[in-house]
Each structure stands twice: as structure tokens, then as C-alpha cells.
Amino acid sequence: MSLIKIVRKNFLRGHIICHGLPERSFKIKGHQFPVCARCTGIYLGSFSVIGLVMIFNPAFNIIILIMGFLMIIPTFIDGLTQYLNHRESNNNLRFITGLIGGIGMGIVITSLRFIPGLLGIPT
């Protein structure tokens, strides 16, 4: 099998951007999502925030940026404690922590555009 076919097959199944384990993925009418529950939340949260920022173009706010970083922590803790076998998470918890973390990531990513101004670098 050629490299292009392998990449195409894995990308279409979501494995380039997520492990896509069947037991950690949502299913609708027997069809598995291409990404796991946590990644579904992360992508939904991130893209929602980025879209809203593109529409409303809010001003920079350091409190919101700090909240963005703090919102990533539950996703990290959920993933780490499950990876270390301290507990077993479930898809609903994975999705919720992913959504919270995704919103946080979206806030952090969209705040990056303000860094040159904060550092006094002309744009």
C-alpha cells in the first residue's frame, strides 16, 4: 500500500488528528465519529470560540486570557489521570472536559494576536 493511500485512509478515519478508539468515541446510529469524545469537545469548543471572535472581534482582556489557560486544566487532569490508570473516565466526562479545554484553547489562540501590541512591537 502506498504512503498516500495510508495517509488518506487514516485521515478519513480521523486518525491523523486523534487516536479514534472505538470505545472512546461517540456513535450515531452505529456509525463511529472519526475522533474520540474528548477531541470532539476540544474541536467544537475551539472552533466555536474562534468563530465567535471572528464575528465579534472583542478587545484583549488579561482576565479572559487567564481563564482560558485555567479552562485547559480539567482536560489535562482528566487525560492524565486516565492515562496513569488512576481512574477510568467515560465519554460524557471526556466530552465535557474536552469542550471546556477547547473553549480555553480557543481563547488562548485568539489572544495570541494581541502579543505584538502588548510587547510594543509595531504591526
C-alpha contacts under 8 A as a table, 3 or more apart, distances in Angstrom:
res1	aa1	res2	aa2	distance
1	M	5	K	6.47
1	M	6	I	6.81
2	S	5	K	5.31
2	S	6	I	6.39
3	L	6	I	5.09
3	L	7	V	6.14
4	I	7	V	5.17
4	I	8	R	5.97
5	K	8	R	5.05
5	K	9	K	5.95
6	I	9	K	5.18
6	I	10	N	6.13
7	V	10	N	5.20
7	V	11	F	5.86
7	V	16	I	7.89
8	R	11	F	5.14
8	R	12	L	6.08
9	K	12	L	5.40
9	K	13	R	6.44
10	N	13	R	5.12
10	N	14	G	6.17
10	N	15	H	5.08
10	N	16	I	6.14
11	F	14	G	4.93
11	F	15	H	5.71
11	F	16	I	5.23
11	F	17	I	7.65
12	L	15	H	7.68
12	L	34	P	7.56
13	R	20	G	7.73
13	R	34	P	5.05
13	R	35	V	7.85
14	G	17	I	5.76
14	G	18	C	5.95
14	G	19	H	7.53
14	G	20	G	6.52
14	G	34	P	4.56
14	G	35	V	5.54
15	H	18	C	4.92
15	H	19	H	5.21
15	H	20	G	5.95
15	H	34	P	7.41
15	H	35	V	7.38
16	I	19	H	7.62
17	I	35	V	7.56
18	C	35	V	5.55
18	C	36	C	6.81
18	C	39	C	6.89
19	H	35	V	7.04
19	H	36	C	7.12
20	G	24	R	7.13
20	G	25	S	6.41
20	G	33	F	7.79
20	G	34	P	5.98
20	G	35	V	4.70
20	G	36	C	4.94
21	L	24	R	5.36
21	L	25	S	6.25
21	L	35	V	7.95
21	L	36	C	6.53
22	P	25	S	5.22
22	P	26	F	7.91
22	P	32	Q	6.88
22	P	36	C	7.70
24	R	36	C	5.36
24	R	37	A	6.09
24	R	90	N	7.61
24	R	91	N	6.01
25	S	32	Q	6.44
25	S	33	F	6.02
25	S	34	P	7.73
25	S	35	V	6.40
25	S	36	C	4.07
25	S	37	A	5.01
25	S	91	N	7.03
26	F	32	Q	5.95
26	F	33	F	5.66
26	F	36	C	6.81
26	F	37	A	6.01
26	F	91	N	7.35
27	K	30	G	5.57
27	K	31	H	5.15
27	K	32	Q	4.31
27	K	33	F	5.94
28	I	31	H	5.23
28	I	32	Q	6.61
28	I	33	F	7.73
33	F	36	C	6.91
35	V	39	C	5.98
35	V	40	T	6.14
36	C	39	C	5.35
36	C	40	T	6.07
37	A	40	T	5.02
37	A	41	G	6.40
37	A	91	N	5.56
37	A	92	N	7.39
37	A	94	R	5.74
37	A	95	F	4.85
37	A	98	G	7.65
38	R	41	G	5.24
38	R	42	I	6.22
38	R	91	N	7.39
38	R	94	R	4.54
38	R	95	F	4.55
38	R	96	I	7.52
38	R	97	T	7.00
38	R	98	G	4.54
38	R	99	L	7.44
39	C	42	I	4.81
39	C	43	Y	5.95
39	C	95	F	7.44
39	C	98	G	6.26
40	T	43	Y	5.39
40	T	44	L	6.02
40	T	95	F	6.62
40	T	98	G	7.22
40	T	99	L	7.68
41	G	44	L	5.11
41	G	45	G	5.90
41	G	94	R	7.78
41	G	95	F	4.84
41	G	96	I	6.52
41	G	97	T	7.40
41	G	98	G	4.38
41	G	99	L	3.88
41	G	100	I	7.57
41	G	101	G	7.98
41	G	102	G	6.47
42	I	45	G	5.27
42	I	46	S	5.95
42	I	95	F	7.81
42	I	98	G	4.54
42	I	99	L	4.97
42	I	100	I	7.46
42	I	101	G	6.13
42	I	102	G	3.84
42	I	103	I	7.27
43	Y	46	S	5.20
43	Y	47	F	5.88
43	Y	99	L	7.66
43	Y	102	G	6.20
44	L	47	F	5.52
44	L	48	S	5.94
44	L	99	L	6.63
44	L	102	G	6.97
45	G	48	S	5.21
45	G	49	V	6.27
45	G	98	G	7.75
45	G	99	L	4.95
45	G	100	I	6.87
45	G	101	G	7.43
45	G	102	G	4.30
45	G	103	I	4.37
45	G	104	G	7.91
45	G	106	G	7.00
46	S	49	V	5.37
46	S	50	I	6.17
46	S	99	L	7.93
46	S	102	G	4.47
46	S	103	I	5.05
46	S	104	G	7.41
46	S	105	M	5.96
46	S	106	G	4.23
46	S	107	I	7.78
47	F	50	I	5.03
47	F	51	G	5.94
47	F	106	G	6.85
48	S	51	G	5.14
48	S	52	L	6.15
48	S	103	I	7.56
48	S	106	G	7.80
49	V	52	L	5.07
49	V	53	V	6.06
49	V	103	I	6.07
49	V	106	G	5.29
49	V	107	I	6.63
50	I	53	V	5.14
50	I	54	M	6.20
50	I	106	G	5.71
50	I	107	I	7.57
50	I	110	T	6.49
51	G	54	M	5.10
51	G	55	I	6.35
52	L	55	I	5.08
52	L	56	F	6.01
52	L	57	N	7.78
53	V	56	F	5.25
53	V	57	N	4.92
53	V	58	P	6.43
53	V	110	T	7.26
54	M	57	N	5.56
60	F	111	S	6.81
60	F	114	F	6.77
61	N	64	I	5.40
61	N	65	L	6.45
62	I	65	L	4.97
62	I	66	I	6.20
63	I	66	I	5.17
63	I	67	M	6.17
64	I	67	M	4.96
64	I	68	G	6.12
64	I	107	I	7.46
65	L	68	G	4.94
65	L	69	F	6.51
65	L	107	I	6.38
65	L	108	V	5.99
65	L	111	S	6.79
66	I	69	F	5.20
66	I	70	L	6.26
67	M	70	L	4.94
67	M	71	M	6.03
67	M	104	G	7.12
68	G	71	M	5.17
68	G	72	I	6.78
68	G	103	I	7.15
68	G	104	G	3.82
68	G	105	M	6.39
68	G	106	G	7.71
68	G	107	I	5.33
68	G	108	V	5.73
69	F	72	I	5.49
69	F	73	I	7.23
69	F	104	G	5.94
69	F	105	M	7.29
69	F	108	V	6.76
70	L	73	I	5.51
70	L	104	G	7.27
71	M	74	P	6.54
71	M	75	T	7.87
71	M	100	I	5.80
71	M	101	G	5.25
71	M	103	I	7.34
71	M	104	G	4.90
71	M	105	M	7.98
72	I	75	T	5.59
72	I	76	F	6.49
72	I	100	I	6.85
72	I	101	G	4.06
72	I	102	G	7.24
72	I	104	G	5.50
72	I	105	M	6.71
73	I	76	F	5.05
73	I	77	I	6.12
73	I	101	G	7.10
74	P	77	I	5.06
74	P	78	D	5.99
74	P	97	T	5.82
74	P	100	I	7.63
74	P	101	G	6.92
75	T	78	D	5.21
75	T	79	G	6.11
75	T	94	R	7.73
75	T	97	T	4.82
75	T	98	G	5.59
75	T	100	I	7.34
75	T	101	G	5.46
76	F	79	G	5.27
76	F	80	L	5.92
77	I	80	L	5.12
77	I	81	T	5.90
78	D	81	T	5.52
78	D	82	Q	6.19
78	D	89	S	7.25
78	D	94	R	7.30
78	D	97	T	7.22
79	G	82	Q	5.29
79	G	83	Y	6.03
80	L	83	Y	4.97
80	L	84	L	6.08
81	T	84	L	5.16
81	T	85	N	6.20
81	T	86	H	5.23
81	T	87	R	6.31
82	Q	85	N	5.01
82	Q	86	H	5.95
82	Q	87	R	5.45
82	Q	88	E	5.58
82	Q	89	S	6.29
83	Y	86	H	7.72
85	N	88	E	6.94
89	S	93	L	6.50
89	S	94	R	6.72
90	N	93	L	5.45
90	N	94	R	6.09
91	N	94	R	4.89
91	N	95	F	5.99
92	N	95	F	5.13
92	N	96	I	6.19
93	L	96	I	5.11
93	L	97	T	6.03
94	R	97	T	5.38
94	R	98	G	5.83
95	F	98	G	4.95
95	F	99	L	5.94
96	I	99	L	5.04
96	I	100	I	6.22
97	T	100	I	5.11
97	T	101	G	5.99
98	G	101	G	5.01
98	G	102	G	5.78
99	L	102	G	4.93
99	L	103	I	6.14
100	I	103	I	5.25
100	I	104	G	6.31
101	G	104	G	4.93
101	G	105	M	6.06
102	G	105	M	4.94
102	G	106	G	6.04
103	I	106	G	5.04
103	I	107	I	6.26
104	G	107	I	5.11
104	G	108	V	6.25
105	M	108	V	5.03
105	M	109	I	5.94
106	G	109	I	5.11
106	G	110	T	6.03
107	I	110	T	5.33
107	I	111	S	6.05
108	V	111	S	5.09
108	V	112	L	6.54
109	I	112	L	5.44
109	I	113	R	7.93
110	T	113	R	6.19
111	S	114	F	5.71
111	S	115	I	7.45
112	L	115	I	5.49
113	R	116	P	7.17
114	F	117	G	5.53
114	F	118	L	6.31
115	I	118	L	5.06
115	I	119	L	6.16
116	P	119	L	5.18
116	P	120	G	6.16
116	P	121	I	4.88
116	P	122	P	6.87
116	P	123	T	6.91
117	G	120	G	5.02
117	G	121	I	5.70
117	G	122	P	6.78
117	G	123	T	7.46
118	L	121	I	7.60
